[in-house]
Every structure is written in structure tokens, then in C-alpha cells.
């Protein structure tokens, strides 16, 4: 049986979607095993973050949005690119899950300080300060490559901007709450990309 380019593209997009299902499934399973909050960011910021994420995934996984400039193809459709995209997406999800498992009860979807909060510096936190975001960005890159259209690039840019903003808020809070530990950790370890940024 011969696959068309559209069938092939759908196949690779389905694999990236499955990777994201694993990602969010793991998050849901672990969401109830966290420490109590002693500080949590405001409701407005949390709502904006959720809307931002929903918009990103709508751009990636709703081909109905492939209209006008958003649907302009910027990458060639090929099986090789589809395989690379799926591997990158799966690697990003795996890295995020590893980081989330190491973070344990200190994790939160919002910017928070937990009761008995700790600064975790082992596992993937030896390489970057925000490995969950590193993995998330990598998985989004894989998804954007699988899409191959302008809308994928827009989704990737949106995730990057959202992550940079959230990291800034988190780092300010952690530096204030852990003035003896966190600033030294910040000097030693890059925040998102090892040895680069």
C-alpha cells in the first residue's frame, strides 16, 4: 500500500500527539502527590498561561487553522523529517518526565513556593535549572517540525516566549525565598540550554 504525503504527515503528527498524551497523562497522575502551597501566583496569570497553552496546541493539532499565511509550508514533507520530528518530540517528553519525577513534591503547574520547598540540583537539574521547560520546548520543536507550516513556527515561538516569561517569575521568587542557595545555583547552571542559555 502506498501512502500519500498527506497520509505520511498525519502519521507523524499522530505520533507527536501520542507523545503529548503520555506527557499530560503522567502530569495528571502525579499532580496530586505534591506538597502544600504556601504561595501561589494569582488566578489571572494562571488563566493566561492556560489559554496560551491551548492556543499553541490548537495551532499544532487543528489543521483547520492551515489557512492563509498560517498554512504556508516552510519545510518539505518527507519521511526522514517526520522521523526526526517524532524522535525530537519523544526525547523532549522523556526529558520532561525525568525532570518531573526528580522534582517530586516540589512541582507545581503554577509559580509557587511549597511547604518544605527544596532546591533540587540533581538528575537533569545538574544540566539546566528548568529541565521540564527544556523538554517541553524540545517536544514542541518536534511537533512544529512535523507540522512543517508557519503555524508550527508560531506555536514554537509562543512556547518559547511563555517559558522565558514564566522562568523569570519563578527565578525571582526562588531567589527571594532561597537567598543563600538559589543565586549561587543560577551562576553555576544555565537555565534552559546546557552551556548556552
C-alpha positions in Angstrom: 0.0 0.0 0.0 1.3 3.4 -1.0 1.0 6.3 1.4 0.3 9.8 0.1 2.3 12.8 1.6 -0.8 13.8 3.5 -1.2 10.3 5.0 2.5 10.3 5.9 2.3 13.7 7.5 -0.8 12.7 9.5 1.0 9.5 10.7 4.0 11.6 12.1 1.6 14.1 13.7 -0.3 11.3 15.4 2.9 10.1 17.0 3.7 13.5 18.3 0.1 13.8 19.6 0.6 10.4 21.4 3.8 11.7 23.0 1.9 14.7 24.4 -0.8 12.3 25.7 1.9 10.4 27.6 3.3 13.7 28.9 -0.1 15.0 30.2 -1.1 11.6 31.4 2.0 11.5 33.6 1.3 15.0 34.8 -2.2 14.1 35.8 -1.1 11.0 37.7 1.5 12.9 39.6 -0.5 16.2 40.2 -2.0 15.0 43.5 1.3 14.0 45.0 2.8 17.4 45.7 3.5 19.4 48.8 1.0 22.0 50.1 1.4 25.5 48.7 2.4 28.4 50.9 2.4 30.9 48.0 0.8 30.6 44.5 0.7 33.1 41.7 -2.5 35.0 41.0 -5.5 33.5 39.2 -5.2 35.9 36.3 -1.6 34.7 35.5 -2.7 31.1 35.7 -5.6 31.6 33.4 -3.5 33.5 30.8 -0.9 30.6 30.9 -3.6 28.0 30.2 -5.1 30.0 27.3 -1.6 30.4 25.9 -1.0 26.6 26.0 -4.4 25.9 24.5 -3.6 28.3 21.7 -0.3 26.6 21.0 -1.9 23.2 20.8 -4.7 24.5 18.6 -2.1 25.8 16.2 -0.2 22.5 16.1 -3.1 20.0 16.0 -6.0 21.7 14.2 -5.3 21.6 10.5 -8.4 23.7 10.0 -6.1 26.6 11.1 -3.9 26.0 8.0 -5.4 29.0 6.2 -3.6 31.9 4.6 -0.1 32.6 5.9 -0.5 30.1 8.8 -0.8 27.2 6.4 2.2 28.2 4.2 4.6 25.2 4.1 8.1 26.1 5.2 9.6 22.6 5.5 9.4 19.8 2.9 7.1 16.9 3.6 9.3 13.8 3.9 9.5 10.6 5.9 13.0 11.5 7.1 11.8 14.8 8.6 8.8 13.1 10.1 11.0 10.5 11.8 13.4 13.3 13.1 10.4 15.3 14.4 8.9 12.3 16.2 12.3 11.4 17.8 12.8 15.0 19.0 9.3 15.2 20.4 9.6 11.9 22.2 13.0 12.9 23.6 11.6 16.2 24.9 8.7 14.4 26.6 11.1 11.8 28.2 13.4 14.6 29.4 10.4 16.5 31.0 9.1 13.3 32.6 12.5 12.6 34.1 12.8 16.1 35.4 9.2 15.9 36.8 9.9 12.6 38.6 13.1 14.1 40.2 11.3 17.2 41.3 8.7 15.2 43.1 6.5 17.0 45.6 8.1 20.4 44.8 6.4 20.5 41.4 3.5 22.8 40.6 1.9 23.9 37.4 1.8 27.4 38.6 4.5 29.5 40.1 4.5 28.5 43.8 6.5 28.1 46.9 5.7 24.8 48.7 5.8 23.9 52.3 9.3 22.5 53.0 10.3 23.6 49.5 13.7 22.4 48.3 16.0 23.4 45.5 16.6 20.2 43.5 20.1 20.1 41.9 20.5 16.5 40.9 19.3 14.5 37.9 18.6 16.8 34.9 18.8 19.8 37.3 22.6 19.3 37.1 22.5 20.4 33.4 19.8 23.1 33.4 17.8 24.9 36.1 14.5 24.3 34.3 14.7 20.9 32.6 10.9 20.5 32.4 10.8 23.5 30.2 13.8 22.3 28.2 11.9 19.1 27.5 8.7 20.9 26.8 10.4 23.2 24.3 12.1 20.3 22.6 8.8 18.4 22.3 7.2 21.4 20.8 10.0 21.8 18.3 9.4 18.2 17.3 5.7 18.9 16.8 6.4 22.0 14.9 8.8 20.1 12.6 6.1 17.5 12.0 3.6 20.3 11.1 6.1 21.9 8.8 4.0 25.0 8.3 4.1 28.6 9.6 1.6 27.8 12.3 4.1 25.3 13.8 6.8 28.0 13.9 4.3 30.4 15.6 3.4 27.7 18.2 7.1 27.2 18.9 7.8 30.9 19.3 4.8 31.2 21.6 6.0 28.4 23.8 9.5 29.9 23.9 8.1 33.4 25.0 5.8 31.8 27.6 8.6 29.7 29.1 11.0 32.7 29.2 8.4 34.8 31.0 7.5 32.1 33.5 11.1 31.3 34.2 11.7 34.9 35.1 8.9 35.0 37.6 10.0 31.7 39.1 13.6 32.7 39.4 12.7 36.0 41.1 10.6 34.1 43.6 13.2 31.4 44.3 16.0 33.9 44.7 13.9 35.8 47.2 12.9 32.6 49.1 16.4 31.0 49.0 18.8 33.9 49.0 21.8 31.7 50.1 21.3 28.8 47.7 19.5 29.8 44.5 21.7 32.8 43.3 24.8 30.5 43.5 22.9 27.8 41.6 21.9 30.4 39.0 25.5 31.4 38.5 26.7 27.8 38.1 24.0 26.2 35.9 22.3 27.6 32.7 18.6 27.9 32.8 17.3 26.3 29.7 20.0 25.0 27.3 23.2 23.4 28.8 26.3 25.6 28.3 24.3 28.2 26.2 21.4 29.8 28.0 
